[in-house]
Amino acid sequence: MKSSKIFKNGVPPLSALENQKGISTRSKSASMLPYSNNKRKAEASPPGEKRKRSALGNLTNANASNVNQVSNEKKSKVHVQKTFTRNRAISSIPEENENILNSICPVGKNPVTKIQTRSSKIQSNVSECLLPIAKSKEDFLKPLRRLTTSEHIELKTVLDQKNENVCKNIPEDVEDFDKENWNDPFQVAIYAMDIFNYLKEREKDFIVSDYMHKQIHLSKWMRALLVDWMVEVQECFELNHETLYLAVKLVDTYLCSKVIQKDSLQLLGAASLLIACKFDERTPPLVEDFLYICDGAYKQKELLTMEMQVLKTIGFDLSMPLSYRFLRRYARCAKVSMPILTLARFILEFSLMDYGTIQLSDSKLACAALFIAMRMSKLKGWNKTLEYFSGYKFDEFDEIVLLLNNGLHKKPKESLNTIRNKYSHKIFHEVAKIPLMTNATLMNDA
């Protein structure tokens, strides 16, 4: 993997920008000449030839009257030409064939057809299009009728019945998070449960297999370095966390199907980040920005080619279930504080570097990270509310809890410290400095 050079905030030093000089197409001698504002008069068109068209005259409609006059002249010329050709064609018929012509088309009995001009067609089409517009305008200007008391009660009864049908299966000892946000349209509480159940069903479509045995040019350590670099890029560009998780998922999905060289691994990471930014970010970085963070190791054509290869490999299906989305959902249902959620985010993000987690379920990974964060914050373990909204009991992901906790206890390496340094900042409540728990203490009273 080629070396990367990332400057602070993704911006090169000022000296590098000052050294770039623009290329001027003017010669030095031309720039030394005195400036004159006297313009050369336009040459008149020779008599008998068409007048030269002024620059952008037809585009800007600066001389609308002249344009209309010229168009009328053209129409008249065309009409005269057609009349001349018709007379010429009739006069070319031999005299002995006149009787045949009269028998086919007798004089005085020729069918008269009404010629429909282009302007008449346009007017008819416009009038037909304006009819529904006028009708809709009339309907819009009509005063709205207020609901009567009986209609209002009937509508409220229907909505209450839908609410009861959605919430009737919730156990009594479970705190209904969706019901509390029922009137918030941004929470889509009526569909939230179905949405995350659908995402859980889609997990089987994005299972990542063990691919390292066929990647003869790569290793688990190199993948960890790539993920660490991608986290640094995410922090540098201030990208969403969903963008980072989707990019890592794209890397693993692509490596399951394609074998790449060592020097193309960083190119794959940059292309995956570019795709994820286009999918999740409101204003994604430019292609030049990703070429810059790669320290000029790749060309634009190489990056765009890798982007197309990744999209073709995944079948352009970017709606992948991500562990980060499950984590936010479960944490909100449990109503945990922001420091606890941030600690769970640190644990989950730290697991991205662990190759042993790529084959695990994203929803179960989110459950395990939230459980460890709650236990490290001296809270109780997996309660009934989390069990209902996640659909998992603790014994279904207890092995993942031990796997993530063992990864946190590994000795920090200097080349893989981006995530620890990131979550050691005050903005992230310094959750990376919280003392860890042993497996026995963690699993006690779970």
C-alpha positions as a LaTeX table, in Angstrom:
\begin{tabular}{lrrr}
\hline
Residue & $x$ (\AA) & $y$ (\AA) & $z$ (\AA) \\
\hline
Met1 & 0.00 & 0.00 & 0.00 \\
Lys2 & 1.41 & 3.32 & $-1.03$ \\
Ser3 & 2.09 & 5.92 & 1.57 \\
Ser4 & $-0.54$ & 8.56 & 2.19 \\
Lys5 & $-0.03$ & 12.10 & 3.30 \\
Ile6 & $-2.90$ & 13.88 & 4.99 \\
Phe7 & $-2.56$ & 17.52 & 5.96 \\
Lys8 & $-4.46$ & 19.19 & 8.72 \\
Asn9 & $-8.12$ & 19.72 & 7.85 \\
Gly10 & $-7.38$ & 18.22 & 4.40 \\
Val11 & $-5.79$ & 21.49 & 3.19 \\
Pro12 & $-2.23$ & 21.69 & 1.82 \\
Pro13 & 0.17 & 24.25 & 3.30 \\
Leu14 & $-0.07$ & 27.78 & 2.01 \\
Ser15 & 3.39 & 27.62 & 0.48 \\
Ala16 & 2.30 & 24.78 & $-1.79$ \\
Leu17 & $-0.60$ & 26.83 & $-3.08$ \\
Glu18 & 1.53 & 29.95 & $-3.59$ \\
Asn19 & 4.02 & 28.07 & $-5.74$ \\
Gln20 & 1.33 & 27.14 & $-8.25$ \\
Lys21 & 1.40 & 29.78 & $-10.98$ \\
Gly22 & $-1.26$ & 30.18 & $-13.58$ \\
Ile23 & $-0.35$ & 29.67 & $-17.22$ \\
Ser24 & $-1.01$ & 32.70 & $-19.40$ \\
Thr25 & $-1.67$ & 32.41 & $-23.10$ \\
Arg26 & $-0.57$ & 35.99 & $-23.76$ \\
Ser27 & 2.96 & 36.60 & $-24.82$ \\
Lys28 & 5.21 & 38.90 & $-22.89$ \\
Ser29 & 5.55 & 41.32 & $-25.76$ \\
Ala30 & 1.80 & 41.58 & $-26.16$ \\
Ser31 & 1.36 & 42.44 & $-22.51$ \\
Met32 & 3.87 & 45.31 & $-22.81$ \\
Leu33 & 1.90 & 47.05 & $-25.59$ \\
Pro34 & $-0.20$ & 50.07 & $-24.62$ \\
Tyr35 & $-3.87$ & 49.35 & $-24.30$ \\
Ser36 & $-6.18$ & 50.92 & $-26.87$ \\
Asn37 & $-9.93$ & 50.97 & $-26.69$ \\
Asn38 & $-10.45$ & 51.87 & $-30.35$ \\
Lys39 & $-12.32$ & 49.09 & $-32.08$ \\
Arg40 & $-12.08$ & 48.31 & $-35.79$ \\
Lys41 & $-15.26$ & 49.08 & $-37.67$ \\
Ala42 & $-17.16$ & 46.11 & $-38.96$ \\
Glu43 & $-16.99$ & 45.54 & $-42.67$ \\
Ala44 & $-20.25$ & 45.90 & $-44.58$ \\
Ser45 & $-21.60$ & 42.87 & $-46.33$ \\
Pro46 & $-21.16$ & 42.87 & $-50.13$ \\
Pro47 & $-24.28$ & 43.75 & $-52.10$ \\
Gly48 & $-26.43$ & 40.80 & $-53.07$ \\
Glu49 & $-25.18$ & 38.56 & $-50.23$ \\
Lys50 & $-26.64$ & 37.76 & $-46.81$ \\
Arg51 & $-25.83$ & 40.10 & $-43.97$ \\
Lys52 & $-23.44$ & 38.73 & $-41.32$ \\
Arg53 & $-25.11$ & 37.63 & $-38.09$ \\
Ser54 & $-23.98$ & 39.49 & $-34.98$ \\
Ala55 & $-22.43$ & 37.46 & $-32.17$ \\
Leu56 & $-25.08$ & 35.78 & $-29.99$ \\
Gly57 & $-27.74$ & 37.73 & $-31.85$ \\
Asn58 & $-30.07$ & 34.79 & $-32.31$ \\
Leu59 & $-29.40$ & 33.56 & $-28.76$ \\
Thr60 & $-30.03$ & 36.74 & $-26.84$ \\
Asn61 & $-32.87$ & 38.03 & $-29.09$ \\
Ala62 & $-31.33$ & 41.47 & $-28.88$ \\
Asn63 & $-32.93$ & 42.45 & $-32.18$ \\
Ala64 & $-36.24$ & 40.67 & $-31.99$ \\
Ser65 & $-37.83$ & 42.74 & $-34.74$ \\
Asn66 & $-35.04$ & 41.97 & $-37.15$ \\
Val67 & $-35.26$ & 38.31 & $-36.35$ \\
Asn68 & $-38.97$ & 38.22 & $-37.04$ \\
Gln69 & $-38.46$ & 40.12 & $-40.27$ \\
Val70 & $-35.80$ & 37.71 & $-41.46$ \\
Ser71 & $-37.94$ & 34.72 & $-40.57$ \\
Asn72 & $-40.87$ & 36.17 & $-42.52$ \\
Glu73 & $-38.64$ & 36.73 & $-45.53$ \\
Lys74 & $-37.46$ & 33.13 & $-45.35$ \\
Lys75 & $-41.05$ & 31.86 & $-45.21$ \\
Ser76 & $-42.01$ & 33.90 & $-48.26$ \\
Lys77 & $-39.03$ & 32.67 & $-50.23$ \\
Val78 & $-39.81$ & 29.08 & $-49.45$ \\
His79 & $-43.42$ & 29.53 & $-50.50$ \\
Val80 & $-42.47$ & 31.01 & $-53.86$ \\
Gln81 & $-40.02$ & 28.20 & $-54.48$ \\
Lys82 & $-42.66$ & 25.56 & $-53.85$ \\
Thr83 & $-45.10$ & 27.26 & $-56.20$ \\
Phe84 & $-42.51$ & 27.40 & $-58.95$ \\
Thr85 & $-41.70$ & 23.71 & $-58.67$ \\
Arg86 & $-45.35$ & 22.77 & $-58.86$ \\
Asn87 & $-45.90$ & 24.76 & $-62.07$ \\
Arg88 & $-42.77$ & 23.31 & $-63.51$ \\
Ala89 & $-43.88$ & 19.76 & $-62.77$ \\
Ile90 & $-47.30$ & 20.26 & $-64.37$ \\
Ser91 & $-45.89$ & 21.90 & $-67.50$ \\
Ser92 & $-43.57$ & 18.96 & $-68.04$ \\
Ile93 & $-46.48$ & 16.57 & $-68.69$ \\
Pro94 & $-46.85$ & 15.70 & $-72.40$ \\
Glu95 & $-50.01$ & 16.81 & $-74.22$ \\
Glu96 & $-51.05$ & 13.27 & $-75.10$ \\
Asn97 & $-51.22$ & 12.41 & $-71.40$ \\
Glu98 & $-53.59$ & 15.26 & $-70.52$ \\
Asn99 & $-56.65$ & 13.05 & $-71.05$ \\
Ile100 & $-55.26$ & 10.47 & $-68.66$ \\
Leu101 & $-54.59$ & 13.18 & $-66.10$ \\
Asn102 & $-58.12$ & 14.59 & $-66.47$ \\
Ser103 & $-59.62$ & 11.14 & $-66.03$ \\
Ile104 & $-57.70$ & 10.62 & $-62.81$ \\
Cys105 & $-58.22$ & 14.11 & $-61.42$ \\
Pro106 & $-61.02$ & 15.88 & $-63.32$ \\
Val107 & $-60.85$ & 19.62 & $-63.40$ \\
Gly108 & $-63.18$ & 21.21 & $-60.89$ \\
Lys109 & $-63.53$ & 18.03 & $-58.85$ \\
Asn110 & $-60.16$ & 18.08 & $-57.15$ \\
Pro111 & $-60.47$ & 17.42 & $-53.39$ \\
Val112 & $-59.77$ & 20.53 & $-51.38$ \\
Thr113 & $-57.73$ & 19.81 & $-48.27$ \\
Lys114 & $-57.32$ & 22.33 & $-45.52$ \\
Ile115 & $-53.65$ & 22.94 & $-44.79$ \\
Gln116 & $-52.97$ & 23.02 & $-41.07$ \\
Thr117 & $-50.05$ & 25.27 & $-40.29$ \\
Arg118 & $-47.61$ & 24.74 & $-37.48$ \\
Ser119 & $-48.82$ & 27.78 & $-35.57$ \\
Ser120 & $-52.40$ & 26.48 & $-35.57$ \\
Lys121 & $-51.22$ & 23.14 & $-34.19$ \\
Ile122 & $-49.30$ & 24.89 & $-31.42$ \\
Gln123 & $-52.29$ & 27.05 & $-30.51$ \\
Ser124 & $-54.59$ & 24.03 & $-30.34$ \\
Asn125 & $-52.13$ & 22.12 & $-28.20$ \\
Val126 & $-51.66$ & 25.06 & $-25.84$ \\
Ser127 & $-55.40$ & 25.51 & $-25.47$ \\
Glu128 & $-55.82$ & 21.81 & $-24.68$ \\
Cys129 & $-53.06$ & 22.00 & $-22.05$ \\
Leu130 & $-54.53$ & 25.09 & $-20.41$ \\
Leu131 & $-57.92$ & 23.48 & $-19.83$ \\
Pro132 & $-56.87$ & 21.17 & $-16.95$ \\
Ile133 & $-54.71$ & 23.94 & $-15.48$ \\
Ala134 & $-57.65$ & 26.32 & $-15.39$ \\
Lys135 & $-59.85$ & 23.61 & $-13.90$ \\
Ser136 & $-57.31$ & 22.81 & $-11.19$ \\
Lys137 & $-56.93$ & 26.52 & $-10.46$ \\
Glu138 & $-60.67$ & 26.82 & $-9.95$ \\
Asp139 & $-60.65$ & 23.84 & $-7.63$ \\
Phe140 & $-57.71$ & 25.32 & $-5.71$ \\
Leu141 & $-59.45$ & 28.67 & $-5.24$ \\
Lys142 & $-62.51$ & 27.02 & $-3.79$ \\
Pro143 & $-62.79$ & 27.57 & $-0.01$ \\
Leu144 & $-61.83$ & 24.56 & 2.06 \\
Arg145 & $-64.61$ & 22.95 & 3.98 \\
Arg146 & $-63.98$ & 22.37 & 7.66 \\
Leu147 & $-64.68$ & 18.98 & 9.16 \\
Thr148 & $-67.81$ & 18.70 & 11.19 \\
Thr149 & $-67.68$ & 17.47 & 14.75 \\
Ser150 & $-68.92$ & 14.01 & 13.81 \\
Glu151 & $-66.36$ & 13.70 & 10.98 \\
His152 & $-63.56$ & 14.81 & 13.30 \\
Ile153 & $-64.53$ & 12.24 & 15.92 \\
Glu154 & $-64.75$ & 9.53 & 13.28 \\
Leu155 & $-61.26$ & 10.37 & 11.93 \\
Lys156 & $-59.78$ & 10.41 & 15.43 \\
Thr157 & $-61.34$ & 7.03 & 16.15 \\
Val158 & $-59.74$ & 5.48 & 13.04 \\
Leu159 & $-56.30$ & 6.84 & 13.99 \\
Asp160 & $-56.65$ & 5.58 & 17.55 \\
Gln161 & $-57.54$ & 2.12 & 16.28 \\
Lys162 & $-54.42$ & 2.07 & 14.10 \\
Asn163 & $-52.37$ & 3.13 & 17.10 \\
Glu164 & $-53.81$ & 0.31 & 19.19 \\
Asn165 & $-53.15$ & $-2.25$ & 16.44 \\
Val166 & $-49.49$ & $-1.24$ & 16.29 \\
Cys167 & $-48.92$ & $-1.20$ & 20.03 \\
Lys168 & $-51.18$ & $-4.05$ & 21.16 \\
Asn169 & $-48.37$ & $-6.67$ & 21.01 \\
Ile170 & $-46.02$ & $-4.77$ & 23.34 \\
Pro171 & $-45.57$ & $-6.46$ & 26.74 \\
Glu172 & $-46.66$ & $-4.62$ & 29.84 \\
Asp173 & $-43.15$ & $-4.33$ & 31.34 \\
Val174 & $-41.74$ & $-2.75$ & 28.16 \\
Glu175 & $-41.54$ & 1.01 & 27.84 \\
Asp176 & $-42.98$ & 1.94 & 24.45 \\
Phe177 & $-40.52$ & 4.37 & 22.89 \\
Asp178 & $-42.40$ & 4.66 & 19.60 \\
Lys179 & $-45.68$ & 5.58 & 21.28 \\
Glu180 & $-44.03$ & 8.55 & 22.97 \\
Asn181 & $-42.96$ & 9.88 & 19.56 \\
Trp182 & $-46.19$ & 9.08 & 17.78 \\
Asn183 & $-46.96$ & 12.68 & 16.86 \\
Asp184 & $-43.44$ & 13.45 & 15.63 \\
Pro185 & $-43.41$ & 13.04 & 11.83 \\
Phe186 & $-39.60$ & 12.86 & 11.75 \\
Gln187 & $-39.55$ & 9.79 & 13.99 \\
Val188 & $-41.97$ & 7.81 & 11.74 \\
Ala189 & $-42.94$ & 5.88 & 14.85 \\
Ile190 & $-45.67$ & 3.98 & 13.04 \\
Tyr191 & $-43.08$ & 2.41 & 10.70 \\
Ala192 & $-39.92$ & 2.37 & 12.86 \\
Met193 & $-40.35$ & $-1.20$ & 14.08 \\
Asp194 & $-41.07$ & $-2.49$ & 10.58 \\
Ile195 & $-38.10$ & $-0.59$ & 9.14 \\
Phe196 & $-35.56$ & $-2.18$ & 11.47 \\
Asn197 & $-37.14$ & $-5.61$ & 11.14 \\
Tyr198 & $-36.72$ & $-5.22$ & 7.39 \\
Leu199 & $-33.07$ & $-4.23$ & 7.84 \\
Lys200 & $-32.51$ & $-7.32$ & 9.99 \\
Glu201 & $-33.98$ & $-9.50$ & 7.24 \\
Arg202 & $-31.67$ & $-7.91$ & 4.68 \\
Glu203 & $-28.57$ & $-8.83$ & 6.68 \\
Lys204 & $-28.53$ & $-12.27$ & 5.08 \\
Asp205 & $-28.12$ & $-10.62$ & 1.66 \\
Phe206 & $-24.86$ & $-8.93$ & 2.69 \\
Ile207 & $-23.00$ & $-11.67$ & 4.52 \\
Val208 & $-19.22$ & $-11.24$ & 4.26 \\
Ser209 & $-17.27$ & $-14.48$ & 4.06 \\
Asp210 & $-13.69$ & $-15.20$ & 5.07 \\
Tyr211 & $-11.77$ & $-13.86$ & 2.07 \\
Met212 & $-8.25$ & $-13.44$ & 3.43 \\
His213 & $-7.15$ & $-16.94$ & 2.41 \\
Lys214 & $-7.53$ & $-16.05$ & $-1.28$ \\
Gln215 & $-6.05$ & $-12.55$ & $-0.98$ \\
Ile216 & $-2.45$ & $-13.69$ & $-1.36$ \\
His217 & $-1.13$ & $-10.12$ & $-1.52$ \\
Leu218 & $-2.98$ & $-8.85$ & 1.58 \\
Ser219 & $-3.06$ & $-9.58$ & 5.30 \\
Lys220 & $-5.26$ & $-8.83$ & 8.30 \\
Trp221 & $-2.73$ & $-6.27$ & 9.48 \\
Met222 & $-2.92$ & $-4.40$ & 6.18 \\
Arg223 & $-6.71$ & $-4.32$ & 6.40 \\
Ala224 & $-6.49$ & $-2.87$ & 9.92 \\
Leu225 & $-4.12$ & $-0.17$ & 8.63 \\
Leu226 & $-6.58$ & 0.66 & 5.84 \\
Val227 & $-9.50$ & 1.00 & 8.27 \\
Asp228 & $-7.38$ & 3.21 & 10.54 \\
Trp229 & $-6.58$ & 5.44 & 7.54 \\
Met230 & $-10.26$ & 5.58 & 6.55 \\
Val231 & $-11.19$ & 6.72 & 10.06 \\
Glu232 & $-8.59$ & 9.47 & 9.73 \\
Val233 & $-10.12$ & 10.56 & 6.42 \\
Gln234 & $-13.59$ & 10.53 & 7.97 \\
Glu235 & $-12.37$ & 12.79 & 10.78 \\
Cys236 & $-10.47$ & 15.02 & 8.36 \\
Phe237 & $-13.46$ & 15.62 & 6.07 \\
Glu238 & $-15.92$ & 15.61 & 9.00 \\
Leu239 & $-18.03$ & 12.91 & 7.41 \\
Asn240 & $-20.99$ & 11.13 & 8.96 \\
His241 & $-20.32$ & 7.91 & 10.85 \\
Glu242 & $-22.68$ & 6.06 & 8.53 \\
Thr243 & $-20.34$ & 7.01 & 5.68 \\
Leu244 & $-17.40$ & 5.33 & 7.40 \\
Tyr245 & $-19.31$ & 2.13 & 8.21 \\
Leu246 & $-20.69$ & 1.88 & 4.68 \\
Ala247 & $-17.22$ & 2.40 & 3.17 \\
Val248 & $-15.70$ & $-0.38$ & 5.29 \\
Lys249 & $-18.59$ & $-2.65$ & 4.33 \\
Leu250 & $-17.95$ & $-1.91$ & 0.66 \\
Val251 & $-14.27$ & $-2.80$ & 1.04 \\
Asp252 & $-15.01$ & $-6.17$ & 2.63 \\
Thr253 & $-17.79$ & $-6.97$ & 0.14 \\
Tyr254 & $-15.52$ & $-6.20$ & $-2.80$ \\
Leu255 & $-12.63$ & $-8.26$ & $-1.42$ \\
Cys256 & $-14.95$ & $-11.24$ & $-1.12$ \\
Ser257 & $-15.32$ & $-11.36$ & $-4.90$ \\
Lys258 & $-12.17$ & $-9.77$ & $-6.33$ \\
Val259 & $-8.46$ & $-10.35$ & $-5.74$ \\
Ile260 & $-6.38$ & $-7.17$ & $-5.75$ \\
Gln261 & $-2.74$ & $-6.25$ & $-5.43$ \\
Lys262 & $-1.15$ & $-4.63$ & $-2.42$ \\
Asp263 & $-0.72$ & $-1.25$ & $-4.08$ \\
Ser264 & $-4.45$ & $-1.12$ & $-4.97$ \\
Leu265 & $-5.76$ & $-1.52$ & $-1.41$ \\
Gln266 & $-5.66$ & 2.18 & $-0.61$ \\
Leu267 & $-7.27$ & 2.91 & $-3.98$ \\
Leu268 & $-10.12$ & 0.57 & $-3.00$ \\
Gly269 & $-10.52$ & 2.37 & 0.32 \\
Ala270 & $-10.63$ & 5.79 & $-1.37$ \\
Ala271 & $-13.16$ & 4.62 & $-3.97$ \\
Ser272 & $-15.36$ & 3.08 & $-1.25$ \\
Leu273 & $-15.28$ & 6.33 & 0.70 \\
Leu274 & $-16.18$ & 8.26 & $-2.44$ \\
Ile275 & $-19.20$ & 6.02 & $-3.06$ \\
Ala276 & $-20.31$ & 6.20 & 0.57 \\
Cys277 & $-20.04$ & 10.00 & 0.53 \\
Lys278 & $-22.22$ & 10.23 & $-2.56$ \\
Phe279 & $-24.80$ & 8.02 & $-0.86$ \\
Asp280 & $-24.87$ & 9.52 & 2.66 \\
Glu281 & $-23.37$ & 13.01 & 2.63 \\
Arg282 & $-25.30$ & 16.14 & 1.84 \\
Thr283 & $-22.25$ & 17.75 & 0.17 \\
Pro284 & $-19.73$ & 15.00 & $-0.66$ \\
Pro285 & $-16.05$ & 15.86 & $-1.18$ \\
Leu286 & $-14.73$ & 16.17 & $-4.72$ \\
Val287 & $-12.78$ & 13.52 & $-6.58$ \\
Glu288 & $-9.73$ & 15.79 & $-6.41$ \\
Asp289 & $-9.96$ & 15.72 & $-2.60$ \\
Phe290 & $-9.66$ & 11.93 & $-2.53$ \\
Leu291 & $-6.75$ & 12.04 & $-4.95$ \\
Tyr292 & $-5.09$ & 14.59 & $-2.68$ \\
Ile293 & $-5.42$ & 12.53 & 0.50 \\
Cys294 & $-3.80$ & 9.63 & $-1.36$ \\
Asp295 & $-0.75$ & 11.91 & $-1.82$ \\
Gly296 & $-0.97$ & 11.70 & $-5.59$ \\
Ala297 & $-0.46$ & 7.94 & $-5.62$ \\
Tyr298 & $-3.33$ & 7.43 & $-8.08$ \\
Lys299 & $-4.75$ & 9.22 & $-11.09$ \\
Gln300 & $-8.33$ & 10.34 & $-11.54$ \\
Lys301 & $-9.01$ & 7.68 & $-14.16$ \\
Glu302 & $-7.82$ & 4.94 & $-11.78$ \\
Leu303 & $-10.08$ & 6.17 & $-8.97$ \\
Leu304 & $-13.17$ & 6.41 & $-11.19$ \\
Thr305 & $-12.45$ & 2.99 & $-12.70$ \\
Met306 & $-12.24$ & 1.45 & $-9.22$ \\
Glu307 & $-15.47$ & 3.20 & $-8.26$ \\
Met308 & $-17.28$ & 1.60 & $-11.22$ \\
Gln309 & $-15.82$ & $-1.81$ & $-10.41$ \\
Val310 & $-17.04$ & $-1.63$ & $-6.81$ \\
Leu311 & $-20.54$ & $-0.58$ & $-7.85$ \\
Lys312 & $-20.77$ & $-3.37$ & $-10.41$ \\
Thr313 & $-19.55$ & $-5.92$ & $-7.87$ \\
Ile314 & $-22.22$ & $-5.02$ & $-5.30$ \\
Gly315 & $-24.91$ & $-4.69$ & $-7.96$ \\
Phe316 & $-25.44$ & $-0.99$ & $-7.15$ \\
Asp317 & $-27.21$ & $-2.02$ & $-3.93$ \\
Leu318 & $-25.99$ & 0.48 & $-1.34$ \\
Ser319 & $-28.81$ & 0.10 & 1.20 \\
Met320 & $-26.74$ & $-2.16$ & 3.40 \\
Pro321 & $-27.73$ & $-2.78$ & 7.03 \\
Leu322 & $-25.10$ & $-1.05$ & 9.18 \\
Ser323 & $-24.32$ & $-1.75$ & 12.82 \\
Tyr324 & $-24.18$ & 1.98 & 13.56 \\
Arg325 & $-27.83$ & 2.46 & 12.58 \\
Phe326 & $-28.91$ & $-0.42$ & 14.82 \\
Leu327 & $-26.88$ & 1.05 & 17.68 \\
Arg328 & $-28.59$ & 4.41 & 17.49 \\
Arg329 & $-32.01$ & 2.77 & 17.42 \\
Tyr330 & $-31.37$ & 0.53 & 20.42 \\
Ala331 & $-29.73$ & 3.31 & 22.44 \\
Arg332 & $-32.68$ & 5.62 & 21.89 \\
Cys333 & $-35.16$ & 2.92 & 22.87 \\
Ala334 & $-33.17$ & 2.34 & 26.07 \\
Lys335 & $-32.95$ & 6.13 & 26.66 \\
Val336 & $-29.28$ & 6.03 & 27.57 \\
Ser337 & $-27.28$ & 9.22 & 28.00 \\
Met338 & $-24.98$ & 10.67 & 25.36 \\
Pro339 & $-21.74$ & 9.59 & 27.14 \\
Ile340 & $-22.98$ & 5.99 & 27.20 \\
Leu341 & $-23.95$ & 6.14 & 23.53 \\
Thr342 & $-20.54$ & 7.64 & 22.69 \\
Leu343 & $-18.81$ & 4.85 & 24.59 \\
Ala344 & $-20.80$ & 2.29 & 22.61 \\
Arg345 & $-19.83$ & 4.08 & 19.41 \\
Phe346 & $-16.17$ & 3.86 & 20.39 \\
Ile347 & $-16.44$ & 0.12 & 21.04 \\
Leu348 & $-18.28$ & $-0.48$ & 17.79 \\
Glu349 & $-15.91$ & 1.66 & 15.73 \\
Phe350 & $-12.89$ & $-0.02$ & 17.31 \\
Ser351 & $-14.27$ & $-3.37$ & 16.17 \\
Leu352 & $-14.08$ & $-2.24$ & 12.54 \\
Met353 & $-10.33$ & $-2.93$ & 12.57 \\
Asp354 & $-10.87$ & $-6.47$ & 13.86 \\
Tyr355 & $-11.02$ & $-8.90$ & 10.95 \\
Gly356 & $-12.81$ & $-11.43$ & 13.16 \\
Thr357 & $-16.00$ & $-9.32$ & 13.20 \\
Ile358 & $-16.64$ & $-9.12$ & 9.44 \\
Gln359 & $-18.74$ & $-12.31$ & 9.39 \\
Leu360 & $-20.93$ & $-11.32$ & 12.35 \\
Ser361 & $-24.42$ & $-9.86$ & 12.23 \\
Asp362 & $-24.48$ & $-6.05$ & 12.32 \\
Ser363 & $-27.51$ & $-5.96$ & 14.59 \\
Lys364 & $-25.85$ & $-8.32$ & 17.07 \\
Leu365 & $-22.64$ & $-6.28$ & 16.97 \\
Ala366 & $-24.67$ & $-3.21$ & 17.93 \\
Cys367 & $-26.29$ & $-5.10$ & 20.81 \\
Ala368 & $-22.90$ & $-6.27$ & 22.11 \\
Ala369 & $-21.34$ & $-2.79$ & 21.94 \\
Leu370 & $-24.29$ & $-1.21$ & 23.75 \\
Phe371 & $-24.24$ & $-3.92$ & 26.41 \\
Ile372 & $-20.53$ & $-3.37$ & 27.15 \\
Ala373 & $-21.03$ & 0.40 & 27.33 \\
Met374 & $-23.92$ & 0.03 & 29.77 \\
Arg375 & $-21.97$ & $-2.35$ & 31.99 \\
Met376 & $-18.90$ & $-0.06$ & 31.96 \\
Ser377 & $-21.21$ & 2.79 & 33.03 \\
Lys378 & $-22.46$ & 0.79 & 36.04 \\
Leu379 & $-25.90$ & 0.16 & 34.52 \\
Lys380 & $-27.85$ & $-3.07$ & 34.48 \\
Gly381 & $-27.52$ & $-5.51$ & 31.65 \\
Trp382 & $-29.92$ & $-6.40$ & 28.86 \\
Asn383 & $-33.44$ & $-5.46$ & 30.01 \\
Lys384 & $-36.88$ & $-6.30$ & 28.66 \\
Thr385 & $-37.17$ & $-3.09$ & 26.63 \\
Leu386 & $-33.94$ & $-3.74$ & 24.71 \\
Glu387 & $-34.87$ & $-7.38$ & 24.31 \\
Tyr388 & $-38.18$ & $-6.40$ & 22.71 \\
Phe389 & $-36.93$ & $-3.70$ & 20.33 \\
Ser390 & $-33.79$ & $-5.56$ & 19.27 \\
Gly391 & $-35.41$ & $-8.98$ & 19.05 \\
Tyr392 & $-32.40$ & $-10.65$ & 20.74 \\
Lys393 & $-31.89$ & $-12.17$ & 24.13 \\
Phe394 & $-28.52$ & $-11.83$ & 25.81 \\
Asp395 & $-27.48$ & $-15.43$ & 25.23 \\
Glu396 & $-27.80$ & $-14.85$ & 21.46 \\
Phe397 & $-24.85$ & $-12.42$ & 21.38 \\
Asp398 & $-22.89$ & $-13.15$ & 24.55 \\
Glu399 & $-19.96$ & $-14.57$ & 22.55 \\
Ile400 & $-19.73$ & $-11.33$ & 20.56 \\
Val401 & $-19.56$ & $-9.42$ & 23.85 \\
Leu402 & $-16.48$ & $-11.40$ & 24.86 \\
Leu403 & $-14.92$ & $-10.93$ & 21.41 \\
Leu404 & $-15.30$ & $-7.15$ & 21.51 \\
Asn405 & $-14.11$ & $-6.91$ & 25.11 \\
Asn406 & $-10.99$ & $-8.94$ & 24.32 \\
Gly407 & $-10.25$ & $-6.61$ & 21.43 \\
Leu408 & $-10.38$ & $-3.61$ & 23.76 \\
His409 & $-7.85$ & $-5.27$ & 26.09 \\
Lys410 & $-5.24$ & $-5.71$ & 23.37 \\
Lys411 & $-2.10$ & $-3.62$ & 23.75 \\
Pro412 & $-2.49$ & $-0.40$ & 21.75 \\
Lys413 & $-0.26$ & $-0.12$ & 18.69 \\
Glu414 & 1.18 & 3.17 & 17.60 \\
Ser415 & 0.15 & 2.74 & 13.97 \\
Leu416 & $-3.48$ & 1.96 & 14.94 \\
Asn417 & $-4.21$ & 4.72 & 17.43 \\
Thr418 & $-6.51$ & 6.94 & 15.36 \\
Ile419 & $-9.74$ & 5.68 & 16.94 \\
Arg420 & $-8.37$ & 5.82 & 20.50 \\
Asn421 & $-7.07$ & 9.35 & 20.00 \\
Lys422 & $-10.36$ & 10.38 & 18.42 \\
Tyr423 & $-12.48$ & 9.22 & 21.36 \\
Ser424 & $-9.99$ & 10.53 & 23.92 \\
His425 & $-11.04$ & 14.07 & 23.02 \\
Lys426 & $-13.39$ & 16.09 & 25.20 \\
Ile427 & $-15.89$ & 16.33 & 22.35 \\
Phe428 & $-16.39$ & 12.57 & 22.68 \\
His429 & $-16.50$ & 12.73 & 26.49 \\
Glu430 & $-13.05$ & 11.07 & 26.69 \\
Val431 & $-14.72$ & 7.67 & 26.67 \\
Ala432 & $-11.55$ & 5.94 & 25.45 \\
Lys433 & $-9.97$ & 6.67 & 28.86 \\
Ile434 & $-12.67$ & 4.84 & 30.85 \\
Pro435 & $-11.22$ & 1.78 & 32.65 \\
Leu436 & $-12.09$ & $-1.53$ & 31.04 \\
Met437 & $-13.80$ & $-4.47$ & 32.70 \\
Thr438 & $-12.70$ & $-8.06$ & 32.81 \\
Asn439 & $-14.80$ & $-10.73$ & 31.16 \\
Ala440 & $-15.87$ & $-12.17$ & 34.51 \\
Thr441 & $-17.01$ & $-8.80$ & 35.85 \\
Leu442 & $-18.68$ & $-7.96$ & 32.56 \\
Met443 & $-20.69$ & $-11.16$ & 32.43 \\
Asn444 & $-21.62$ & $-11.10$ & 36.10 \\
Asp445 & $-25.32$ & $-10.39$ & 36.62 \\
Ala446 & $-25.76$ & $-9.92$ & 32.89 \\
\hline
\end{tabular}
